């Protein structure tokens, strides 16, 4: 049964059947083959229940928040302000790239949006200051992935819903690993530029007056972060409610910047609904599939199989990490998540791993998947912004940061508190 | 035929705006609700329920727009290596399965609607909304998606039969990463130039 399921799944996905239809067809096939009861009859009720799930309302909200921010011009100002603050380090503006990505990530739930936004602003600086193009591009591709680790995060919402874990806790758990990973990225740049100073470009200098003057430009992202994450931390709002507050805050920021027009809002809503419909279609099918695989006892069977293998927690951890590293080279991240997490999370939780901790681990693995070739969405985004040369430059430039991410995964293994400390404070 | 597809495209834009407006309304409703609850210890009551309906209806009404924009994710690692004809065949298979699966959901969703109608069920919140109302709007969105999906299938098939496979590819194949990114870049650049004009 296990291998039939895996086989059919690989087949439909490899044949490029739309992921939503692929998961649905797999569900129908498994129910046909292994179930005595006609599970298909439940599909209407189940799809309706998934479609109006209040937790999932956060998804269009965060997509909309991103669409508005993208069109409000706050990213340019934020980048230009951060450029004045960090470029004295060896590696110069590449540290600004990481810092901007981390800061933008605290308002955005998507890694693609983060890389695209910061990339657009930063790209012009490469030639101006004589940077190594490859490494510079790599910092944007890698920095952009922070979008889903530093809360808010669309992927954490999906993980929370799939595994029935608390989305607010997942958000809070992502904060320290997000900051640590950003710092590790910067250290990576620092080390590389100390060894090969010619990669680091020419330093720029800013006066303190300039720096202070630019500070207000950092305010809008901060306001949105406080609206979204602050309201959760303070216990005022649930994950979905905080997302609604984020949308309102973003609208206010855009209005103050005089960017809020009916036309702009129309475009933002169109983009939002296309993306949200795509995500919801996958989730509806995934819910049905999960129902089928639980009903026919597949989850139990996989669990028994893994238990029989008698792996130690450390071996299980390494196996899961390797599994996602390999799969992540070939699969788009959202699809990878909905197809695997419902099976793998129960195994990990049964083996004694904390579901929130595992959620953070999964998100970091998804980040890795975004910058590992041949399929790595952030590589494509950065290459697309650049419009010349070969994508290999981006792949090579991003490679050192894959190692950094592995280091982060190891750190998470040795110090689970990195993820679990803040959530434990909030639940008190 | 092309005029028909242009009409279809326009319909999906309107339905997306309708869906988007519902989501925007939901965001305001919930935002107001949080503020009322925090500072005035009162509540609208049922904002969460309405937002749930907005999600169901809004996304159902936007499925077709995502289909026409080829925004539904497909894994194309292997697909990209195949010859063009085989790819086009897979495009038709994928589209048919997609329409079929959501057609099935709409079909069974209709049963859910009938049941709600017969039992006269109402939502559990203070609002006591008859569940048939949001369910009917949801089914309508799914039905719209299925109809437009079938139209797209027939349109693409017609193109292939008249030897215009290239156009069919643009209608139903996966968007290549380049295509995706090119659009994103065009968007961003257009915005940047508008901004520098404004300065």
Boltz contact constraints between the chains, C-beta under 6 A:
constraints:
  - contact:
      token1: [A, 13]
      token2: [B, 75]
      max_distance: 6.0
  - contact:
      token1: [A, 14]
      token2: [B, 78]
      max_distance: 6.0
  - contact:
      token1: [A, 15]
      token2: [B, 90]
      max_distance: 6.0
  - contact:
      token1: [A, 16]
      token2: [B, 74]
      max_distance: 6.0
  - contact:
      token1: [A, 16]
      token2: [B, 76]
      max_distance: 6.0
  - contact:
      token1: [A, 16]
      token2: [B, 79]
      max_distance: 6.0
  - contact:
      token1: [A, 16]
      token2: [B, 90]
      max_distance: 6.0
  - contact:
      token1: [A, 17]
      token2: [B, 94]
      max_distance: 6.0
  - contact:
      token1: [A, 17]
      token2: [B, 97]
      max_distance: 6.0
  - contact:
      token1: [A, 18]
      token2: [B, 72]
      max_distance: 6.0
  - contact:
      token1: [A, 18]
      token2: [B, 74]
      max_distance: 6.0
  - contact:
      token1: [A, 18]
      token2: [B, 94]
      max_distance: 6.0
  - contact:
      token1: [A, 18]
      token2: [B, 98]
      max_distance: 6.0
  - contact:
      token1: [A, 19]
      token2: [B, 73]
      max_distance: 6.0
  - contact:
      token1: [A, 21]
      token2: [B, 97]
      max_distance: 6.0
  - contact:
      token1: [A, 21]
      token2: [B, 98]
      max_distance: 6.0
  - contact:
      token1: [A, 21]
      token2: [B, 101]
      max_distance: 6.0
  - contact:
      token1: [A, 24]
      token2: [B, 101]
      max_distance: 6.0
  - contact:
      token1: [A, 25]
      token2: [B, 97]
      max_distance: 6.0
  - contact:
      token1: [A, 43]
      token2: [B, 105]
      max_distance: 6.0
  - contact:
      token1: [A, 43]
      token2: [B, 108]
      max_distance: 6.0
  - contact:
      token1: [A, 44]
      token2: [B, 108]
      max_distance: 6.0
  - contact:
      token1: [A, 44]
      token2: [B, 109]
      max_distance: 6.0
  - contact:
      token1: [A, 44]
      token2: [B, 111]
      max_distance: 6.0
  - contact:
      token1: [A, 44]
      token2: [B, 112]
      max_distance: 6.0
  - contact:
      token1: [A, 45]
      token2: [B, 112]
      max_distance: 6.0
  - contact:
      token1: [A, 47]
      token2: [B, 105]
      max_distance: 6.0
  - contact:
      token1: [A, 48]
      token2: [B, 112]
      max_distance: 6.0
  - contact:
      token1: [A, 51]
      token2: [B, 56]
      max_distance: 6.0
  - contact:
      token1: [A, 52]
      token2: [B, 52]
      max_distance: 6.0
  - contact:
      token1: [A, 52]
      token2: [B, 53]
      max_distance: 6.0
  - contact:
      token1: [A, 52]
      token2: [B, 55]
      max_distance: 6.0
  - contact:
      token1: [A, 52]
      token2: [B, 56]
      max_distance: 6.0
  - contact:
      token1: [A, 54]
      token2: [B, 48]
      max_distance: 6.0
  - contact:
      token1: [A, 54]
      token2: [B, 52]
      max_distance: 6.0
  - contact:
      token1: [A, 57]
      token2: [B, 51]
      max_distance: 6.0
  - contact:
      token1: [A, 57]
      token2: [B, 55]
      max_distance: 6.0
  - contact:
      token1: [A, 60]
      token2: [B, 23]
      max_distance: 6.0
  - contact:
      token1: [A, 61]
      token2: [B, 27]
      max_distance: 6.0
  - contact:
      token1: [A, 116]
      token2: [B, 184]
      max_distance: 6.0
  - contact:
      token1: [A, 120]
      token2: [B, 188]
      max_distance: 6.0
  - contact:
      token1: [A, 236]
      token2: [B, 38]
      max_distance: 6.0
  - contact:
      token1: [A, 237]
      token2: [B, 34]
      max_distance: 6.0
  - contact:
      token1: [A, 241]
      token2: [B, 30]
      max_distance: 6.0
  - contact:
      token1: [A, 241]
      token2: [B, 34]
      max_distance: 6.0
  - contact:
      token1: [A, 244]
      token2: [B, 27]
      max_distance: 6.0
  - contact:
      token1: [A, 244]
      token2: [B, 30]
      max_distance: 6.0
  - contact:
      token1: [A, 244]
      token2: [B, 31]
      max_distance: 6.0
  - contact:
      token1: [A, 245]
      token2: [B, 31]
      max_distance: 6.0
  - contact:
      token1: [A, 247]
      token2: [B, 27]
      max_distance: 6.0
  - contact:
      token1: [A, 248]
      token2: [B, 31]
      max_distance: 6.0
  - contact:
      token1: [A, 269]
      token2: [B, 20]
      max_distance: 6.0
  - contact:
      token1: [A, 270]
      token2: [B, 16]
      max_distance: 6.0
  - contact:
      token1: [A, 273]
      token2: [B, 16]
      max_distance: 6.0
  - contact:
      token1: [A, 273]
      token2: [B, 19]
      max_distance: 6.0
  - contact:
      token1: [A, 273]
      token2: [B, 20]
      max_distance: 6.0
  - contact:
      token1: [A, 273]
      token2: [B, 62]
      max_distance: 6.0
  - contact:
      token1: [A, 274]
      token2: [B, 65]
      max_distance: 6.0
  - contact:
      token1: [A, 274]
      token2: [B, 66]
      max_distance: 6.0
  - contact:
      token1: [A, 274]
      token2: [B, 69]
      max_distance: 6.0
  - contact:
      token1: [A, 274]
      token2: [B, 71]
      max_distance: 6.0
  - contact:
      token1: [A, 276]
      token2: [B, 59]
      max_distance: 6.0
  - contact:
      token1: [A, 277]
      token2: [B, 59]
      max_distance: 6.0
  - contact:
      token1: [A, 277]
      token2: [B, 62]
      max_distance: 6.0
  - contact:
      token1: [A, 277]
      token2: [B, 63]
      max_distance: 6.0
  - contact:
      token1: [A, 277]
      token2: [B, 66]
      max_distance: 6.0
  - contact:
      token1: [A, 278]
      token2: [B, 66]
      max_distance: 6.0
  - contact:
      token1: [A, 278]
      token2: [B, 71]
      max_distance: 6.0
  - contact:
      token1: [A, 278]
      token2: [B, 72]
      max_distance: 6.0
  - contact:
      token1: [A, 280]
      token2: [B, 59]
      max_distance: 6.0
  - contact:
      token1: [A, 330]
      token2: [B, 77]
      max_distance: 6.0
  - contact:
      token1: [A, 332]
      token2: [B, 73]
      max_distance: 6.0
  - contact:
      token1: [A, 335]
      token2: [B, 73]
      max_distance: 6.0
  - contact:
      token1: [A, 375]
      token2: [B, 77]
      max_distance: 6.0
  - contact:
      token1: [A, 380]
      token2: [B, 177]
      max_distance: 6.0
  - contact:
      token1: [A, 380]
      token2: [B, 181]
      max_distance: 6.0
  - contact:
      token1: [A, 384]
      token2: [B, 181]
      max_distance: 6.0
  - contact:
      token1: [A, 384]
      token2: [B, 185]
      max_distance: 6.0
  - contact:
      token1: [A, 385]
      token2: [B, 185]
      max_distance: 6.0
